[in-house]
Amino acid sequence: MTAPPSPGLTRRRLLVAGGAALAGSGAFPLTSVAARARRSPLARAGRFGSGVAAGLPTERGALLWTRLDELGERTAPGRERLRWEVADDPGFGRVLLDGVVDASSLRDGTARVQVASPRLEPGRPYWYRFATRTTSSRIGRFTTLRPADSAEPVRIAFFSCQRYEHGWFTPQALLARDDVDLVVSLGDYLYEEDATPISPERRDTSGLPNGHVETLAQFRARHRTYRSDERLQDMHAAHAVVSIWDDCEVEGNWAGEGPSSGPSPVGERAVPFAEKRRNGILAYFEWMPVPRPRGVDRFKVYRSLRLGRHAELFLLDTRQYRDPQPCGDVSFDSGPPCATVDAPRKRLGDAQKAWLKDRVPASDATWKVLGNAQMMMALDVAPGLPSQVDDWAGYGAERREVLEHFRARGVRNLTSIVGDVHSYFAGDLHTTGRVDGRRVGTEFVGASVSHRSLTLPGLSKEQSDLITGNLTLTNPHLRFADFRRHGYAVLEARAQELRVDFKGVSTVRSPAADPVAVASFRVADGRPVVERTA
């Protein structure tokens, strides 16, 4: 067992010290690596240009990820062996665990290892790195999960919708310095469709002439482009990230085995959609810190994580098991929905829905947190008129079934965290998504990291406020809306209350930005009502 940190070395001090080490960790002494290299031949050299990442933390470890650039650039099959180390201090004065892992050109040069050991203690930070014989990766950090009986508050950051061409990922730079236990990526980690860049430096040339990526090589190139943003690399190096996908990791509004039920966003395809879907998913599993696909349901991303006594996180997949959208997947800005909009249709799939309906009521965590790619609350453009049917509004029968089930089973303190709509929202969750249903929980929606918001570029604050005011009148379950800011959010689960902070940035149009406090909220234990506190 590892000795506990000294009394003067608190978790916060460890994080601060680790942050300083992470900021300047482009290289480090390889004495320990060189001493062990004789045990197993390592790659002679190589660059770790995409950084490092950690995911799926447990009480005793995490999944660690990196990429060897030169191996990813090979056209012939090949592999290289890397050494990894985990230490209990940012200076690697005491290495607790080490081993080797193979990076493969068949997986774009990526490597991952699931680290687990009783030498790692629950609820504290650890530092890790990878190395060849002569080069090293930067240093990364992850925090192990607290045990289920830990009464300490837990802090969860969540983000979504980062678009390379629309701006620098300045919210990620701030998140890298934030004191959180875990980060959740709620989908649209990248966009497969090209966009007009805000500057030449943000141009992404990996797409086809039709403006989309479709082949596996193109999806890999797009992931490399996004991960080249040093702010995103800093965030991944600072925190463990768990993730789900939405649509844009593959194609806009894809549903189950097929594309959107509406007009094709692609035009003339280079490959069939089924092949494109598989390519996007394979690249996602190569580049994100998630386990390598195995088994029958090999691309499963829904799961739960227990985060101490006060929170259990349920991550949902609302894409690959769903039925097609109703009404030709159109928006209803100018007319009523079709007659079949409320007809029963699957969104979660049978297995995931059964899992969710069983696991959430069985949880004894104070707060049950649903990680949702899209809003469960309605977002109507007029009373009863949904803005789109790709989200839960097009699957209202299943939304009602699941939420009524939670209510009937007496689920307390249900909250949903969401991305997708490029704006901040907070509100009360009802079984129908609207106030005509029964109150069952709360929902918090994070703004985009950099994707343009719901409002048009160039709108004044007064014009944006007018749109916000009209939207909250149409949607009385909303307690807050902000279309202007980019950023992320932090949820803190405590025994007596849930706290949520919306954290924005001054700009995404330059590489650096200042923090902006957008709004803060609380939800009292046993009372599913959002209260604004700042």
C-alpha positions in Angstrom: 0.0 0.0 0.0 1.1 3.5 -0.7 1.8 5.8 2.2 -0.7 8.6 2.5 0.4 12.1 1.6 2.1 14.1 4.4 -0.3 16.2 6.5 1.0 19.4 4.9 0.4 18.1 1.4 -3.3 18.4 0.8 -5.1 17.4 -2.4 -5.4 21.0 -3.4 -1.7 21.6 -2.9 -0.9 18.4 -4.9 -3.1 19.7 -7.7 -1.5 23.1 -7.7 2.0 21.6 -7.7 0.9 19.2 -10.4 -0.5 22.0 -12.5 2.9 23.7 -12.5 4.6 20.5 -13.5 2.0 19.9 -16.3 2.5 23.3 -17.7 6.2 22.7 -18.3 6.3 19.0 -18.9 7.4 18.8 -22.5 10.4 16.6 -21.4 11.7 15.0 -18.3 14.7 12.9 -17.1 14.4 9.4 -18.5 16.7 7.7 -15.9 14.0 5.3 -14.7 12.9 4.5 -18.2 16.4 3.9 -19.5 17.1 1.6 -16.5 14.1 -0.5 -17.4 14.5 -0.5 -21.2 16.6 -3.6 -21.1 13.7 -5.6 -19.8 11.6 -5.1 -22.9 12.8 -3.3 -26.1 11.2 0.0 -26.6 10.7 2.2 -29.6 14.0 4.0 -30.3 12.4 7.4 -30.7 9.3 9.2 -31.6 7.1 12.3 -31.0 4.0 12.4 -28.8 2.5 15.4 -30.6 -1.1 14.7 -29.7 -0.4 14.7 -26.0 -1.8 12.3 -23.4 -5.2 11.5 -22.0 -6.8 9.6 -19.2 -10.3 8.2 -19.0 -12.7 5.9 -17.1 -11.1 6.3 -13.7 -11.8 3.8 -11.0 -11.0 3.8 -7.3 -7.6 2.1 -8.1 -6.6 3.4 -11.5 -7.6 4.8 -14.9 -7.2 4.2 -18.6 -4.2 6.0 -20.0 -3.8 7.0 -23.7 -1.2 8.5 -26.0 -0.1 8.4 -29.7 3.3 8.0 -31.3 3.2 10.3 -34.3 5.7 8.5 -36.6 3.8 5.2 -36.2 0.5 6.8 -37.1 2.1 8.1 -40.3 3.2 4.7 -41.5 1.3 3.1 -44.3 2.5 -0.5 -43.6 1.3 -2.4 -40.5 3.7 -2.1 -37.5 3.9 -1.6 -33.8 6.2 0.0 -31.3 6.6 -0.6 -27.6 6.3 2.3 -25.2 6.9 2.4 -21.4 4.4 4.0 -19.1 4.8 5.1 -15.5 2.4 6.3 -12.7 3.8 8.3 -9.8 2.3 9.9 -6.7 4.0 13.2 -7.3 4.4 15.4 -10.4 8.2 15.2 -10.2 8.1 11.3 -10.4 10.2 11.1 -7.2 8.4 7.8 -6.4 7.1 5.7 -9.3 4.4 3.4 -8.1 3.5 1.5 -11.2 5.2 1.0 -14.6 4.9 -1.3 -17.6 4.9 -1.5 -21.4 2.2 -1.1 -24.0 2.2 -1.4 -27.8 1.2 1.4 -30.1 -0.1 0.1 -33.5 -0.1 1.7 -36.9 -3.3 -0.2 -37.5 -4.9 2.1 -34.8 -3.3 5.3 -36.1 -0.3 5.0 -33.8 -2.4 5.2 -30.6 -1.8 3.2 -27.4 -3.9 2.7 -24.3 -3.5 0.8 -21.1 -5.9 0.2 -18.3 -4.0 0.7 -15.0 -5.4 -0.8 -11.8 -3.5 -1.6 -8.6 -4.1 -1.6 -4.9 -1.1 0.7 -4.7 -3.3 3.5 -5.9 -5.6 5.0 -3.4 -9.2 6.2 -3.9 -9.9 9.9 -4.3 -6.4 11.4 -4.9 -4.4 12.6 -7.9 -1.7 10.6 -9.7 0.7 11.5 -12.5 1.6 9.5 -15.6 3.8 9.6 -18.7 4.9 7.5 -21.7 8.3 7.2 -23.2 10.5 5.6 -25.9 14.1 5.0 -25.3 15.1 8.6 -26.1 11.9 10.7 -26.0 9.1 11.3 -23.5 5.5 12.4 -23.6 4.3 15.3 -21.5 3.1 14.5 -18.0 -0.6 13.8 -17.4 -2.7 13.6 -14.3 -5.8 11.8 -13.2 -7.8 11.5 -10.0 -9.0 8.2 -8.8 -12.7 7.9 -7.8 -13.8 8.1 -4.2 -15.3 5.0 -2.6 -19.1 4.8 -2.5 -19.2 5.7 1.2 -17.1 8.9 0.9 -19.0 11.9 2.1 -16.7 14.5 0.4 -18.3 16.7 -2.2 -17.6 15.7 -5.8 -17.0 18.2 -8.6 -17.8 17.2 -12.2 -17.1 19.5 -15.2 -18.9 19.0 -18.5 -18.5 20.4 -22.0 -19.6 19.8 -25.6 -19.6 21.2 -29.1 -16.1 22.2 -29.9 -15.7 23.3 -33.5 -12.1 23.8 -34.7 -12.9 26.4 -37.4 -15.2 28.5 -35.2 -12.6 29.4 -32.6 -9.7 28.4 -30.3 -10.7 26.1 -27.5 -10.1 28.7 -24.8 -12.7 27.2 -22.4 -10.5 24.1 -22.3 -7.5 26.2 -21.1 -9.6 27.4 -18.1 -10.9 23.9 -17.4 -7.4 22.6 -17.4 -6.7 24.9 -14.4 -10.0 24.2 -12.6 -10.2 22.0 -9.5 -12.5 19.2 -10.5 -12.6 15.4 -9.9 -13.8 14.4 -13.4 -14.6 15.8 -16.8 -17.5 14.7 -18.9 -17.6 15.2 -22.7 -21.2 15.2 -23.7 -20.9 14.8 -27.5 -19.9 16.7 -30.6 -16.2 16.5 -29.5 -15.5 17.2 -33.2 -17.5 18.1 -36.3 -17.2 15.9 -39.5 -18.5 18.7 -41.6 -16.3 21.5 -42.8 -17.0 25.1 -41.8 -15.6 28.6 -42.8 -12.7 29.3 -40.4 -12.5 32.4 -38.3 -8.9 32.8 -39.4 -6.4 30.9 -41.6 -4.9 29.2 -38.5 -8.2 27.5 -37.8 -8.6 26.0 -41.3 -9.1 22.2 -41.4 -8.3 20.6 -44.8 -9.1 17.0 -43.9 -12.5 16.9 -45.6 -13.6 15.9 -49.1 -14.7 18.4 -51.8 -18.3 17.8 -50.5 -17.3 19.4 -47.2 -17.3 16.2 -45.1 -15.0 13.6 -43.8 -16.0 10.0 -44.7 -13.1 7.6 -44.9 -11.3 6.2 -41.8 -8.1 8.1 -42.8 -10.1 11.4 -43.0 -11.8 10.9 -39.6 -8.3 10.1 -38.1 -6.9 13.3 -39.6 -9.8 15.3 -38.2 -9.1 14.0 -34.7 -5.5 14.9 -35.1 -6.4 18.4 -36.1 -8.7 18.9 -33.1 -6.1 17.4 -30.7 -3.4 19.8 -32.1 -5.1 22.6 -30.1 -2.8 23.0 -27.1 -5.7 24.1 -24.9 -7.5 20.8 -25.5 -4.2 18.9 -24.9 -3.8 20.8 -21.6 -7.3 19.8 -20.4 -6.7 16.2 -21.3 -3.4 16.2 -19.4 -5.0 17.8 -16.3 -8.1 15.6 -15.8 -9.5 12.2 -16.6 -12.3 12.5 -19.2 -15.3 10.2 -19.7 -17.3 10.7 -22.9 -20.3 9.9 -24.9 -21.0 10.9 -28.5 -23.8 12.8 -30.2 -24.2 13.1 -33.9 -21.3 15.1 -35.3 -18.6 12.6 -34.5 -20.1 10.6 -37.4 -22.7 12.8 -39.3 -25.3 15.4 -38.5 -28.5 13.8 -37.0 -27.6 10.2 -37.8 -30.0 7.7 -36.2 -29.3 4.1 -35.4 -28.1 2.3 -38.5 -28.9 5.1 -40.9 -28.4 8.8 -41.6 -31.0 11.4 -40.7 -34.5 10.8 -41.9 -34.4 14.3 -43.4 -32.6 15.6 -46.5 -29.0 14.3 -46.6 -26.5 16.8 -45.3 -23.7 15.3 -47.4 -24.9 15.3 -51.0 -22.9 12.9 -53.2 -21.2 10.4 -50.9 -17.7 9.1 -51.3 -18.6 5.9 -49.3 -22.0 4.4 -48.2 -23.3 5.7 -44.9 -22.8 2.4 -43.2 -19.1 2.5 -44.0 -18.9 6.2 -42.9 -20.6 5.4 -39.6 -18.2 2.6 -38.9 -15.2 4.8 -39.8 -16.3 7.6 -37.5 -16.9 5.2 -34.7 -13.6 3.4 -35.1 -11.7 6.7 -35.1 -13.6 7.8 -32.0 -12.5 4.6 -30.2 -8.9 5.0 -31.4 -8.6 8.7 -30.3 -10.7 9.0 -27.1 -9.5 7.5 -23.8 -12.1 4.7 -23.9 -11.5 0.9 -23.8 -10.8 -0.8 -27.1 -14.0 -2.3 -28.7 -14.6 -5.9 -27.8 -17.5 -8.3 -27.6 -21.0 -8.4 -29.1 -22.0 -4.8 -28.2 -18.5 -3.7 -29.0 -19.2 0.0 -29.5 -21.1 0.4 -26.3 -20.6 3.8 -24.6 -23.3 3.9 -22.0 -22.2 3.2 -18.5 -22.4 4.4 -14.9 -19.7 5.7 -12.5 -20.2 5.9 -8.7 -18.6 9.1 -7.5 -18.7 8.8 -3.7 -21.8 8.9 -1.5 -23.3 11.9 -3.2 -23.3 11.3 -6.9 -23.7 8.5 -9.5 -23.3 9.4 -13.1 -25.3 7.6 -15.8 -23.8 8.2 -19.3 -26.3 7.6 -22.1 -26.0 6.7 -25.8 -28.9 8.3 -27.6 -27.6 7.7 -31.2 -26.7 4.2 -32.2 -29.9 2.4 -30.9 -32.5 4.9 -31.9 -35.3 4.8 -34.5 -35.3 7.4 -37.2 -36.6 10.9 -36.4 -40.3 11.6 -37.1 -41.6 14.2 -39.6 -38.7 13.9 -41.9 -36.4 15.4 -39.2 -37.5 19.0 -39.9 -37.7 21.9 -37.6 -41.0 23.6 -36.9 -40.1 27.3 -36.9 -42.9 28.0 -39.4 -45.5 25.3 -39.0 -47.0 22.5 -36.8 -45.3 19.1 -36.4 -46.6 16.1 -38.4 -49.3 13.8 -37.0 -46.8 11.1 -35.9 -44.5 13.3 -33.8 -45.8 11.8 -30.6 -45.9 8.2 -31.8 -43.9 5.7 -29.8 -40.3 5.2 -31.1 -37.1 4.0 -29.6 -34.3 6.3 -28.6 -32.3 4.3 -26.1 -32.8 0.8 -27.4 -34.3 -2.0 -25.4 -31.2 -3.1 -23.5 -30.0 0.4 -22.5 -33.5 1.5 -21.5 -33.9 -1.6 -19.3 -30.5 -0.9 -17.8 -31.4 2.7 -17.1 -34.8 2.0 -15.6 -33.2 -0.6 -13.3 -30.0 1.2 -12.3 -31.3 4.7 -11.5 -34.0 3.7 -9.0 -31.5 1.2 -7.4 -28.9 3.9 -6.8 -28.5 5.1 -3.2 -26.3 8.1 -4.2 -27.7 11.4 -3.1 -27.8 12.8 -6.6 -28.5 10.7 -9.8 -26.9 12.5 -12.7 -27.9 11.6 -16.3 -25.2 12.4 -18.9 -27.3 13.4 -21.9 -26.2 14.4 -25.3 -29.4 16.3 -25.9 -32.0 18.2 -23.8 -34.9 16.3 -22.1 -36.6 19.6 -21.4 -38.6 21.0 -24.2 -37.2 23.9 -26.2 -40.3 25.2 -28.0 -40.4 28.0 -30.6 -44.1 28.5 -29.7 -46.3 26.8 -27.1 -46.2 23.1 -27.8 -44.2 23.6 -31.0 -40.7 21.9 -30.7 -37.7 23.6 -32.3 -36.5 20.2 -33.5 -37.3 16.5 -33.4 -33.8 15.1 -33.4 -33.7 15.6 -29.6 -36.0 14.1 -27.0 -39.0 16.1 -28.4 -39.1 13.6 -31.3 -39.1 10.7 -28.8 -41.6 12.1 -26.3 -43.3 8.8 -25.6 -40.0 7.2 -24.4 -39.1 10.3 -22.5 -42.4 10.2 -20.6 -42.1 6.4 -20.1 -38.6 6.7 -18.5 -39.3 9.8 -16.4 -42.7 8.5 -15.2 -41.0 5.2 -14.2 -38.4 7.2 -12.1 -41.2 9.1 -10.5 -43.2 6.0 -9.7 -40.2 4.3 -8.2 -39.6 7.3 -5.9 -36.3 8.5 -7.4 -35.1 11.6 -5.6 -32.6 14.2 -6.7 -32.5 13.4 -10.4 -30.6 15.9 -12.6 -29.6 15.8 -16.3 -26.5 17.4 -17.7 -26.5 18.2 -21.4 -24.7 19.7 -24.4 -25.8 20.0 -28.0 -27.5 23.4 -28.3 -24.5 25.7 -28.0 -26.1 27.8 -25.3 -26.5 27.8 -21.5 -29.9 26.7 -20.1 -31.1 25.7 -16.6 -34.6 24.5 -15.7 -37.0 22.1 -14.1 -37.5 18.7 -15.7 -41.1 17.4 -16.1 -42.2 14.0 -17.4 -43.4 15.6 -20.7 -40.5 18.0 -20.9 -43.0 20.9 -20.3 -44.9 22.2 -17.3 -48.0 20.2 -18.2 -46.1 17.1 -17.0 -45.2 16.2 -13.5 -42.0 17.6 -12.0 -39.3 14.9 -11.7 -35.9 16.6 -11.6 -33.7 19.4 -13.0 -31.6 19.9 -16.1 -28.4 22.0 -16.8 -27.2 22.6 -20.3 -23.7 23.7 -21.1 -22.8 26.2 -23.8 -20.5 25.2 -26.7 -16.8 25.3 -26.3 -16.4 27.1 -29.6 -19.3 26.3 -32.0 -21.4 29.4 -32.9 -24.3 29.8 -30.6 -28.0 29.6 -31.4 -28.2 33.3 -32.1 -26.8 34.8 -35.3 -23.3 36.3 -35.3 -23.3 40.1 -34.8 -26.4 40.4 -32.7 -26.2 43.0 -30.0 -26.6 42.1 -26.3 -30.1 43.8 -26.4 -31.2 41.7 -29.4 -29.9 38.5 -27.8 -31.6 39.4 -24.5 -34.9 39.8 -26.4 -34.6 36.4 -28.0 -33.8 34.9 -24.6 -36.8 36.6 -23.0 -39.2 35.3 -25.7 -37.8 31.8 -25.3 -38.3 31.7 -21.6 -41.8 32.9 -22.0 -42.5 30.1 -24.4 -40.8 27.6 -22.1 -41.8 28.5 -18.5 -39.9 25.5 -17.2 -36.6 27.3 -18.1 -35.1 29.2 -15.2 -32.1 30.6 -17.2 -30.9 31.0 -20.7 -27.8 32.5 -22.3 -27.0 32.4 -26.0 -23.9 34.6 -26.1 -21.2 32.8 -24.1 -18.9 29.9 -24.8 -17.6 27.8 -22.0 -18.3 24.8 -19.8 -20.0 24.0 -16.5 -19.2 22.5 -13.2 -21.6 20.5 -11.0 -20.8 20.0 -7.3 -22.7 17.3 -5.5 -23.1 17.7 -1.7 -25.3 16.1 0.9 -27.8 18.9 1.2 -27.6 20.5 -2.2 -26.4 20.4 -5.8 -24.4 23.4 -7.0 -23.9 24.2 -10.7 -21.6 27.0 -12.1 -21.8 28.1 -15.7 -18.2 29.2 -16.6 -17.7 31.3 -19.7 -14.8 32.9 -21.5 -14.4 36.4 -22.9 -13.6 35.1 -26.4 -12.9 32.1 -28.6 -11.6 34.3 -31.5 -8.1 34.5 -30.1 -5.8 31.9 -28.5 -6.2 33.4 -25.0 -9.2 34.5 -23.0 -10.3 35.7 -19.6 -12.8 33.8 -17.4 -16.4 35.1 -17.2 -18.8 34.0 -14.4 -22.0 33.4 -16.4 -24.4 32.2 -13.6 -24.6 29.9 -10.6 -27.4 27.7 -9.3 -28.4 25.4 -6.5 -30.9 22.6 -6.1 -31.9 21.7 -2.5 -32.0 18.0 -1.5 -35.5 16.6 -2.1 -36.8 19.7 -3.9 -36.3 19.5 -7.7 -36.4 23.2 -8.4 -33.5 25.3 -9.9 -32.6 28.3 -7.8 -30.3 30.9 -9.2 -27.7 32.1 -6.7 -25.5 34.4 -8.8 
